[in-house]
């Protein structure tokens, strides 16, 4: 959003290091411009990395155990498996040539070093560019220490970089500001006093709204003495930066300082409504928050960002740390973190309600924007004695985000921690248990799923919790379904739906139970009963504007139409299932539909028009890659594996061994977006090893049969 000033030599040197070394860490004090330099260098080097350059913002991640999940998320490789994120990364990135920028590693140095070293050892085509106030001390690390901007004397000709930066930012604060012979030396003196640290220079330039250059310089002396606390051993650069921030803090009004401290409770971006709820009271009137936030934006304390849902705000990490110091000094940290937790518990609760309705996609995006703050709220609940039940409630309420938006692995991380801390039988624990069992089932981890669901069922019976009983029985049906027991699954789904009707429950979970009951009947060969339930799912989804369960219903309907030989209709519904699931980033829904589309590609599209076995095999390869990010392929279920097995058998008969292998390999090279594009009928073909053989006719299609009987 602002210009990049100077650093030409540094960019050249960093480019040389990136060309020669696989791990480069840009170090230096806070505010010196490490992130900006690294991002600019990565952009310049992009041409050398055909598989892309990716930014991982480490600073919002506080738990080292979540670092791998954050990297997966930044690379759009959703961690939905029960495996360690490192295993997922090494598998998904195998053979790729790409650059990963790990930005802001200083608070997670050991974890970042371990992850970087492990990835670099496993992936020869990977390079890592890190930024950190401290070196990582990982094997093969090359350090690049970034110095402040040069100040130097002001002479005729180009201005020193620090002075240029001050002038550029000053023009934003005071339109028409220029460096003149009359003020040049005063600006240079100010920049020298700030050691040329870019953040300090930018903050000083922002004060020109109220002070002259000379006044700003004059006010620095007292602030140096005040904020260094008399220490003569602290690094001068750290003294200078802290002094600059502290001086900026003192130039704020009492109310602005108080708001600055309270805003430090947020771990990521936030909107005005969140700030009003969390920060108002105790000296800050709600009606004043808008003006106060605007003032802090104007003073370069708070950053303003645009989003699909309007303006959002955030604090720079350095400024947030400074605010937290004052929040703790005021004895307000726990109170503010509780209010922060309460707001984001509300975000999760409202999201769960809104998930069932026409605003599902918007709910998914809004919850994604709140992800960093939801993590902070969960971490607070788990670290603060007495808050364990709220940790269970928050993690369980977010089931729709963990499951529907592709965060199974992280969801289980939070729930496992919360369940371990709060063993007493409560309503919150019951919900956490069925959510955990549900997610473990989707990952194909029935060893973990079944005990959790049975504990939930027993507790529900003991405590009279009818809602928990309905969900426990429902998810036990899911476990039976992927455990290749469709008859038992149907019985459990019928029982769960009876419980849902008794308590008046109707939401996405209930519709999913109907879908799952329909598919259970299809797997038994009872197509009539299955289609009746699927028709009911479709009708209710259309009535309520529900798209997520609708996408799964379309998958089942496509399967049913394939059984009837209605290939064109089946293909249209399977593609719409892919499209809708991609809207939510639901990898499970995407991969099930793509595997079905692969089978449909083997079917003749009309008289004399054979199926495309090559394309079927490409889609199978693409699905195989996605399954690695979901969990066990087809949940480890023989029943769900049926379409894949049918397709594979047909392709093996109609293709040569080389064609069979080459087409599959081509599919495995498609990333998620390319795979979806291809499944929807687009080309999506990456540059391969060479042209594939021409199409061959499909063998005679066997009579479609229920997958469970194949």
N, C-alpha and C positions, 0 to 999 in steps of 0.2 A: 504493500500500500504506500510505501515511501521509497525514495530513490536509494540506490546503493552507491555510497560515496567511497572513493579510494580503493585500497586493497588490491591494486593491480599486481604488485609484486607477490603478495601473499597468494593470490589466485594461481599465479604461474607456478610458484613453488609447491603448492598443494596439489596441483594437477600432476606435477612430476612425481610426487610421492605416491599418488593414487595409481600412476602407471607402473610404479616399481614395487609397491607393497600391497599386500592383501588386507591388512588392517592398519588404518591410520586414525589416530585420535588427535583431534584439535583440542588443546588444553589452554587454560587461561582463566583469569578471574571472572566472576559474574559480571555480566554487562559489557564484556569486551567485544562481543560480536561473533562469538563462535558459531552460533546457529546460522546466522546470516551468511557467513563465509562458507560454511559447509554446504548449505543449500545452493548457493551460487556455483560452487565448485562441482557439486553433483549435477546441476543442470548443464554445465559445460561439458561434463564427461559422459553425458547420456548416450552419445553416439557410440561409445565403446561397449555398451551393455545392451545387446539386442533384446534381452528379456526384461529390460526396464530398470529404472531407479525407483526405490521405494523409501518413504520417510516413516520412521517409527518414532513417535513422540513418547519418550520414556518418562518425562517429568510427571505426568498425571498418575503413573503407576506407582503405588506405594508398597505393595506386597511383592517381594521378589518371586514368589510362586506364580504370580500373574504376568510376569514379563513375557513368557512364551506365548500366552494367550494374546497379549497386546501385539506382539510381532505377527502372529497369525491374522489378527484382525486387520492390521495395517496392510498386510499383503493380500487381504481378501481370501485368505485360506482359513475358513472357519474351523475352529477347534471344537468339533462335535464328537470326538472320540473319547474312549476311556484311556487312550494312550497318553504318554507324556507329550506336551507340545513340541519338544525337540525332535521326537521321532516323526511327528507329522511334518515338521518343517523339512527335515532332511529327506524325507520321501517325496514330498510335493515339489521341492526345488531341485531335485536331482537332475543333472544335465543342463541346468540353466546358467546363463551368464548374466548376472545382475549385480547391482550395487544397492546395499541397504545402508541408510543413514540412521544411526541410533543417536537421537538428539536428547541431551540432558541426562547423562548417565551418573552424575556425581553421587546421587543418593542410593544408587543400586550398583555400585562399582563391582563387587564380587559377582553378582548375578549376571551383569552385562559381560564381564570378562569371561565367565564360564560359558555363557551362551555363544558369544562371538567365537571363542576358540573352538568349541564343539562344532559349530556350523562350518567354520572355515576348514576344519580337518575333514569333514564329511562331504563338502561341496567344493570341488576344485574351481568351479566357475564363479564363485561368489567373492565379492569384495565388500568390506565393511568400513564405513567412514563414521566415526563416533565423535561426539562432542561431550566434554566432561571437564569439570574444574579440577579433577584429579585423574592421573593416568590410570588406565585399566590394569596394567602390568600383566597382560595376556601374552602368550607366546607369539612371536612374530610382530608385535606391535611397534609401529613407527609413530613417534610423537611429533606433533607440530604445535609449538607454543606460539599462541597469537598474542602479539604485543598490542598495547593501545595505539590509537592513531597518532601519527607524528604531528607535533605542534610547530616547533621551530619558529624562527623569527619571521615576521611578515615583510616580504620584500616585493619589489615589482615583479610581476609574472604570476604564475599559478599560486593560489593560496595553499597553505598547509591543509592536509586532509581534515584535521580536527576543526579548523576554522571553517572550511567548506561545509562540513557537516552541520556546524552550529548555524551558519548562514542559511542553509537549506531548510532546517527545521524552524528557524526563526521566521522565515517568510510564511510558513504555515500558521504560526501563532500571530504574527503581525504582518499582514499583507503589505508588500512594498519595502520590507526591510532589506537593506543592502549593507555590505561591508564597504566602508569609506575610509579615506586617510584619517578621518577624525576619530573613528571608533575601532579601527583595525587592531591597534596595539592593545586596547582594552579587551577585545574579544580574545586575542591570542593569550593574554595574561590569564583570563578566566579559564580558557581551555587547558593552559598549563597547570593551573591550580586543580583542575579536575583530572589531571594525568592523561588527558586525551581518551578517557574511557567513553566509548560511544553512548552508553546508556546515561552516564552522568552528563555528557554534553547535551543530549536530547532533552533530558529533564530540565537542565538549566535554560535551554532555549525556550521551553514552554513557559518559563516564568516571566518572559518579556511582556506578557499580557499585563503584568502589574508593576514590573520593576525595569529600570534601565540596566544596561550591561554593568556599569560601575556599581550600582546598588547591589546587584547579584553578587559581584565579586566581594564587596565589602561585607556581606552577610555570611560569607563562608567561614571566616575565622572562628567565630563563636561556636559554630556548629561542629567544626573539627574537634574542638576541646570537649564539647558536650557529649558527642556520640562515640568517641573513641574510649571514653571511660577512663582516661588517664593512662591507658596501656601504651607502652613504648615498644612492645614486642610484636604487636599485630602488623601484618603486612601493610605497607603504605597504600597499596591499591585497594585492599579491603577497607582500610580506613576511609579512603576517598569515596568509594562507592557507598559505603554505609552513611557517610556524612552527607553525600548528595541526596540519598533517599531520605535521611532524617531531616535534612534541611527542607526538602520538598514537603515532608510531613508537617513541619512546623509552619510552613507557609499556608497550609490548609486551615480552614476554620475549625473550631472545636468539633462541630458536627461532622465536618468532612473527615477529620481524623478518626472520629468514632465509627463512621461508616466504613472507612478504609479497613480498620481493624476487624469489623464484623464481616465484611465481604471476604476476608481471608478464610472464612469457614468453607467457602466453595472451592472444590477441587478442580473444576473446569469451568466452561462457559455457563452462564446463567442468564435468565431473562429478568425483566424489571419486577414481574409479579413475585418471583422467587426471592429477590432482594428485599421487596417490601415485607414479605412474610417473615423471613429469617432475621432481618436486621432492624425492623421497626420496634419502637418501644424503648423505655429507659433512656429518654433524652432525644429520641428520633421519632418525629411524628410521621405516620405513613404518607400523609399528603406532601411531605417535604422530600421524600426519597427520590422522586424524578429529578428535581432540581439539583439535589446533592450528587446523584450519579452523573448528571450532565457536567457538573463542575469538576468532578474527578476525571471524567473523560477529557475535558478541556485542559486539565493539568497533567495529562499523560500518565496518570496513575492507573486508570481503568481503560482497557482497550474496547473499542466498539466493533462488533462483527455483524455482518448480514447473514441471515439464515432464511430457509424457506418459510419460517414462521415469524419473521420479523427480526428486529434488532436484538442481539445478545451481547453480553459483556463478559470480560474476564480480566483478571489481574495477571501481569507478568509474574513469573515464579519468584523472582527476587523481591518484588514488591509484596507478593503474598506472604513470603517468609517474614518480611519486616512487619507486616500487619499482624501476623500471628504472634510475634513478640509482644506487641502492645495488647493484643487480646488476652494473652496469658497474664501479662502484668496487671491487667484490670480485673483478673479473676473471672473472666466471662467465657473462657474457652469452652468449658463443658456445656454451659447453658446454650451457647450459640450452636455448638455441634448437635445438641439435642433438637433445637429448632430446625436446623438443617436436615437432620434425620427425619423429623416429622414431615417436613415439606416433601421430601423425596419418597417417603412412605405414601404420602398422598398422591404423588405422581404415579407410583406403581399401582395403587388402589384404583385410581381413576383410569389408568391404562387398562387394567384388567376388565373394568366395566365397559370401556369404549372399544375393547377388542371385539366384542360381539355387536357388530353394527357396521354402518356404511363408512365409518372413519377408521377402519382397521389399518389401512396403509399409512395414514397420517399418524396413528398411534404408534406404529412401528418406528417411524422416523423420529417422532418426538422422544420416544423412550431411548432411541439410539443417541440423540443429542444429550440426553441426561446420563449417559452411561458412566462417565467418570465420576459424577456426583453420586450416583447410585452405589458405585464401588466404595466411595468414601463413607457413605452412610452405613453400608454393611460392615465396613472395617471398624467404624466407631462402635456399632452394636456388639461386635465380637470382642472388642478390646475393653469395653466398659463393663465392669461387674454389674449385674442386675438387668442388663439389656438383652440377654440371650433370647428371650421370647420374641422380642421385636426383630431380632436377626432372623429367627425362623419365619416370622410373619412376612417380613420384607422379601426374603429370598424365595419363599413359597409363592407369594403374590405375583412375583415376576415370572411365573411359569410361562406365560404367553410370550415373553421376550426370549427366555432361554430356549424354548421349544420352537416357537413360530418364526424366530428371526435368526436361527442358526448359532446359538451360544450354549449348546448342550454341555460341553466340557466345563465352561466357566460356571454355569449354573450348579452343576454337581459339586464343584469346588466349594462354593459358598454354603450350599446345603449340608455337605458332609461336615464342614467345620461347625456349623450351627447345631446340627443334630448331636455332635459329640459333646458340645458344651451344655446342652439342655435335655437331659434324658427323661425328665418328668412328663407324664402323659397329659398334654394340654391340647387345646384345639389347634394352636399354632403348630405344634409338633405333628399332629395328625396330617395337617395340610402339607407340611414339609416332607413327610414320609411318602404320601402318594405322589407328590411331584418328583421326588427323588426316584421312586420306583418307576414312574412313567419315563423319565429321561434315561434311566439305566436300560429300560426295555428297548427304547428307540436306538440305543447304542448296541443292542444285542447282548447286553450284560445281564442275563437272567439270574446269574449267581448272586448279584447284588440286588436285583429288582424284586425277586420273589420274597425274601425275608422282610424287606422294607414294606411291601404291600400287605403281607400277612400281619405284621405288627400294627399297621394302620387299621386293618380290619378288626383285629382283636381289641385294640384300644377303643375303636368306635363302638363296638358292641358293649364293652364294659362301661363306657361313659355315656351311652345313649346319643352319640353324635351321628345323627342320621345322614348328614351331608357327607361327612368323612367316610361313612360306610358305603354310600353310593359311589364315591370316587375310588375307594379301595377296590371294590368289586369290579368296577369298570376297568381299572388298570390291570387287575388280575386277568380279565378277559383279554387285554392286549398281550400280556405275557403268554397266555395260552395260545393265542393266534399265531404269534411268531415262533412259538414252541411246537408248531405243527399239530395242534389239537383244535381244529376248527369247530368240532362238535361241542367240546367243552367251552370253547370261547363263546360260541353262540349262546349257550346257557347263561354264562356270566354276563354277557351284554344284555340279554333279556332281563336278568335280575337287576342289573344296574339301571336300566331304563325304567323299570318299575319303581325303583327307589327315587329316581329323578322326578318322575311324574308325581309321586306321593308328596315330595317336599316342594313341588312347584318350580323345579330348576329347569331353566332353558338358556343355554349359552353355547359357545363354540365346543366345549367339551361334550355336551349332550349330543350335538350334531355329529361330532366325531364318533361317539358311541354308536349312533345310527349307521354311519358310514362303515364302521368296523363290523357291525352286525351284518350289514349287507354283503361285505366282502367275505365274511365267514361263511355265509350261505352259498356264495358263488364258489368258494373253494370246496364246499361239500357237493357241488353239482346241482344245488337247488337254485336254479337261475331265477325262477319266478319269485320266490321269497326275497332273494337278494335284490332284484330290480325294484320290488315294492318299497323296500327300505331306502334304496338309493334315490328313488323318485321323491320320497318324503324329505330326504336330506336336501335335495335340490329345491324343492318347493319352499322349505323353511329358510334356506340360505337366500333365495331370491326375495322372500318376504322381508327379511331383516337386513339385507345388504351385506351378508356375511360372505367373505371371499376366501378366507383361509381354509375352512372346512369344505367350502364349495370346490376348491381346487382338488382336494383329496376325493371328493365325491365324483368329480369329472374323471379322475384316474380310474376309479372303480367302474364307472359307466363305460369308459373306453374299453376296459377289459371285457365287460359284458357284451359290448357290441362286437368285439373281436370274436368272442365265442359264437356269436350269431352269424359271423361272416360279413358283417357290415364294416368293411375296412375303412372306407372313406370317412364315415362318421366317427369311428373309433380314433382315427388319426387326428381329426379336428379337435376332439375332446381331449386327447392326450396332450396335444400342443397347447391348448388353452390351460391345461393343468400346469404345464411347464412355465408358461408366461406368468400365471398368477403366483405360483410358488417363488419364482424369481423376484417378483415384486417385494416379497417379504424376506428374501434371501434364505428360504427354507430349503436347505440342501437335500433333506430326506425326500420331500415332495418332488423336487426337481429330478432326482436320480431315479426314483421309481417310475416316473412318467417317461424319462428318456429311455430307460430299459424297455419299457413297453413299446415305445416308438421304434426302437431297433427291431423288435419282433414284427411290428407292422410293416416295416420296410421289406421284409421277406415275402410279404403277401402280394399276389398279382393285383395291379390297380385296375385291370379291365381285361376283356378278351384280347389275348395276344400281347398283353403288356406285362412282362414278368416283373417280379420284385427286384429291388436293388440290393443284392447281397453285400456288395462292397460298402455301401452307405450304412447298412445294418451293422456291419462289423466296426465301422468307424464310430458309430454311436455307442456300441458296446465298449469300445476303448475309452470314450469320453466318460461314460457312466462309471467305468472301473476307477478312473481317477477321482471322481467325486465321492465314490463310496469310501475311499481312503480317508476322507475328511469327515465322514459321518460316523463310522464305526465298523462293525462287522458287515461285510457285503450281504445284503438281504437279511440283515439281523441274524445271520447264521441259520436262516429258515429255509428248508427245502421247498416249502410251499411258495414263498415269495420269490424263490429262485427260479420258479417254473418258466416264466417268459424268457428269461435270459438263457436257460438251458435249451428251450425250443429254438430260439434264434441261433444259438451257437451250433446246434446240430444241423440246421438247415444250411448255414453258411459253410460249415465244414464239408458238406456234401457238394455244394455248388462252386466252391472256390478252390484254387490250388493252395497248397500249404503256404507258399510264399505270399499269395494274395491275402490269405487268412491272417497271417502274422502282420503284414505291412499295413493293412487297413486298421487293425486293432491298434498298432503302434501309433499310427497317425492320430487316432482318436485320443490316445493318452496324452498327446502334446497340446490338446486344446485346453485353455483355461476355462473357468466357469462361464464367463460371458460369451466366449467363442462357442462353447459347447451348447449353450442355450440358443444362441443365434442359429447354429446349425440345426438343432432339433426343431426349431420353429420354421425351417424351410430355407434359411439363408445359406450362403456358401460357407463362410467361416473357416475355409481351409488355410492353415498356416503353410509356410514354405516347408515342404517335405523333402525327403531324400531324392525325389524324382517322381515322374508321373506314375500313377498306379495303373494296373492293367485295366482294360476296358470292361464294361459290365457284362455279366453272364446271366443267363436265365436262371431263375430259382427252380429248385426241384419241385415236384408236385407237392402242394401243401397238404399236410395231414388234416384230418377233421379236427377243428378246434375243440378242445376239451378243457374241463376245469383244471386249473394248475395243480390242485392237490391230487388229482388222479392221473397226472401225466407220467 
